[in-house]
Amino acid sequence: MRRRTAGLKGVQGDAHPHEQVVHLLEGEFSLTIAGINKVGRTGSVAVIPSNARHSGKAVTACRVLDVFYPLREDYFPNSLPMVFQDAKSA
């Protein structure tokens, strides 16, 4: 999932069974994982373990690429994209 954030926009605390990789494509983003806070800059990568409480806040306008495993089916409320439907039936 790719997203743009405006300066100082926050992401509320969250925890989920999916592992998450956060790749900061552009800007600065403050990320707290399991109580540890770090500020990432363009090119930074963070790994959020399964069920770890985490939150974040854009320090500047930024672009973030989030990757989840396993697939976050809740992000596809109507149906999974065809490529994922084929993979699940294999």
N, C-alpha and C positions, 0 to 999 in steps of 0.2 A: 504494500500500500504506500503510495507516494503522497505526501501532503506538503502544502506551503503553510507557514505560520507567520502571522504578523508579529512585530516586536512585542514582547512582554505577554504574549498569549500563553496560558498555562494548560497543562494536561493534568486532570485530577488524578489522585491516587487510584491505582488499579492493580489487580492481581488476576492471573488466569493460568490455566494449565498449559498453555502454549509457550514454547521457548520463543523469544523475540530477539531479533538482531536489528539494531537501530544504526543506520548509516547516515551521517550528517553530510548532505551533499553541498550545502552552502549555509553560511552564517554561524551563529553561536547558540548553543542550547544547553541549559542546565538540566541535568538528569540525576534523579535520586533513585538508587536501587538498593533495597534492603537497608535503608538508613544512611547509605554512603552517597554523598553528593559530589559530582564532578561536572565541570563545564567543558563541553566538547566544542571543537571548532571544525571548520570545513575539512572533510576527509576523515573525521573521527568515526570510530565504530564502537558500539557498546553491545554486549550480550546480556540479555535479561533472562535468567533461568526460569523454568517452570514454577509458577506460584509465588514468585518473588514480588513483594509489594514495590511499586515504582510510580514515580510521577515526574513531570518535566515542565520546564518553562522556557520559552524562547527568550533569549537575551537580546537578539537582533532578529530581523526578518530572516527566515531560513527555509530551506527545503530539506525534508527528511524522507528517507526510504525505510519503511518498516517491513521486515520479513518475519513471518510466523510459521512455526512448525509444531504440531501438525496444522494443516490449513484451517483458518478461522472461518468455519462455515456460516457463522452468524453475520459475516460481512456480505454474504450472498443470500438475502432473505427469500428470493423467488426460486432460484435454482443455481447450481454451480455452473461455471463456464464449461463448455463442452470438453475441453482438454482434461479438466479435473473429473468430470463424470466418467470419461473413458478410463482414467487411471484408477478410480475407485472400483471399477468392475473387474479389473485385471486380477 
